[in-house]
Amino acid sequence: MCTITATEFKTNFGKYAKLAQKETIKVTSHGKVIFEINPPRDSIIRRAESLIGCLPDNVPFDAWKDRYK
């Protein structure tokens, strides 16, 4: 993870756009994080993890498997 100022981000946007493909970048202004840039893979993993536990344990997944072939 990399933490930089908004000015540094603006000045070297190309460098950090490339770096953001591999690691999380936190951009700060006046010492506070104003936004984060996450690699695409991390975003997909985070979205998938948010689905864990959203269905009850008794959902019969076997009943649905033939519908989506």
Secondary structure, DSSP 8 states (H G I E B T S, - for coil): -EEEEHHHHHHTHHHHHHHTTTS-EEEEETTEEEEEE--HHHHHHHHHHHTTTSS-TT--GGGTTTTT-
